[in-house]
């Protein structure tokens, strides 16, 4: 059995263990054991992958395996990883591990909550190890479905409305995605759903007709883009974030939204490069709007979760913005941004959940002077804010600088103007981050009830410290991650460039 399948088998065993658990202690034991094993497995995979690449392994995907699932439609369980997949698996394992401790005190229905949380995790891990389009789509759906119950049952605020809106919009995106996947399958000859095999079909000659690509590329990009908060399909995200419980918000914004950017790059752009070159400018405008609009929207919010949710729209828009620049530097920055944002937003949502659990409010107009009352959580919030606004030494700076440097490699006016507009989001981000930090952490606490509150417990401190170490570690030592990601990005970008059509573009801006 291929060891990558352990990323699916461990959550399956965790589901069985949770089902058999008799009490909360048993549930916690299963979750800690399983999430620790997943983190160790991701660390082992990363070290092994780096070692094999250093030893000269040149295959596009390593540790591949394939088993027939449904032969008539050539559906297989095919797994394999490159540098991008390894980075995403490492991110997912960190978020699942820390999310377990962030939910340590969750009540009621603790067992049922962690069952759905683990099922969501299974879908995420399965998606990132899959090389077959149908398997990816299946795990994609497994990751989406639990969100409805996790928000609708354990959420807060307008949780039923938020859960239904999220589910309907993401299922709508899935419908577009399914059409796109089957269009790619039959357009490439109907012989395989393996991504690498389709991309390198018949000695490297791309076979999907250009006219078909112009149909399937928008459907596939929008299908994944809905999950990546692509404007104007982003409206489910703030409501979903605001209503979700803490660990679900961490996994939702930290990992689940990354499935959108990963799918756009791995399937839409890799398998339909001519359409990506020809039609990418349309989506580049939409993603540019996402970056600036999300930042401006965060400035006018008063709910801590809504502020971070709109910030996520901006930062995830930057991921899609970067991959549409179609060069290696920007695309490497996009994956770094997925890693960075995943860690930062998980830290933010964890801290917001801990503050809300004590004050029972997320309204910044009702919060002040928290630094004196809960110094650990306040310092953690400041660190998360500084990382979010791109302070050097944290992961956000590395990711955003790589994106902007890569974006400026496109010398034409159209790309340069959009890049300058996206750069302005840094200033806007600083405005809303510093505004919130000054408002809720400093000054005099005017609520007598808040003066009696306690600081973080041991389990909360552990989760926060792990995420801070990850954010600072990526910012201070990014080269090994960047080099690993580049090994996965380079073949895809080269393929897009080599397969680009030579016909005259109908785009008036290029």
HELIX and SHEET records of a PDB file:
HELIX    1   1 UNK A    3  UNK A    5  5                                   3    
HELIX    2   2 UNK A    6  UNK A   20  1                                  15    
HELIX    3   3 UNK A   24  UNK A   54  1                                  31    
HELIX    4   4 UNK A   71  UNK A   73  5                                   3    
HELIX    5   5 UNK A   83  UNK A  102  1                                  20    
HELIX    6   6 UNK A  110  UNK A  129  1                                  20    
HELIX    7   7 UNK A  133  UNK A  154  1                                  22    
HELIX    8   8 UNK A  159  UNK A  187  1                                  29    
HELIX    9   9 UNK A  195  UNK A  199  1                                   5    
HELIX   10  10 UNK A  201  UNK A  204  1                                   4    
HELIX   11  11 UNK A  210  UNK A  227  1                                  18    
HELIX   12  12 UNK A  235  UNK A  243  1                                   9    
HELIX   13  13 UNK A  246  UNK A  251  1                                   6    
HELIX   14  14 UNK A  252  UNK A  256  3                                   5    
HELIX   15  15 UNK A  258  UNK A  263  1                                   6    
HELIX   16  16 UNK A  264  UNK A  269  3                                   6    
HELIX   17  17 UNK A  270  UNK A  271  1                                   2    
HELIX   18  18 UNK A  273  UNK A  299  1                                  27    
HELIX   19  19 UNK A  304  UNK A  323  1                                  20    
HELIX   20  20 UNK A  328  UNK A  359  1                                  32    
HELIX   21  21 UNK A  364  UNK A  366  5                                   3    
HELIX   22  22 UNK A  370  UNK A  373  1                                   4    
HELIX   23  23 UNK A  375  UNK A  388  1                                  14    
HELIX   24  24 UNK A  395  UNK A  407  1                                  13    
HELIX   25  25 UNK A  413  UNK A  441  1                                  29    
HELIX   26  26 UNK A  450  UNK A  452  5                                   3    
HELIX   27  27 UNK A  458  UNK A  476  1                                  19    
HELIX   28  28 UNK A  479  UNK A  498  1                                  20    
SHEET    1   A 2 UNK A  62  UNK A  70  0                                        
SHEET    2   A 2 UNK A  75  UNK A  81 -1                                        
END                                                                             
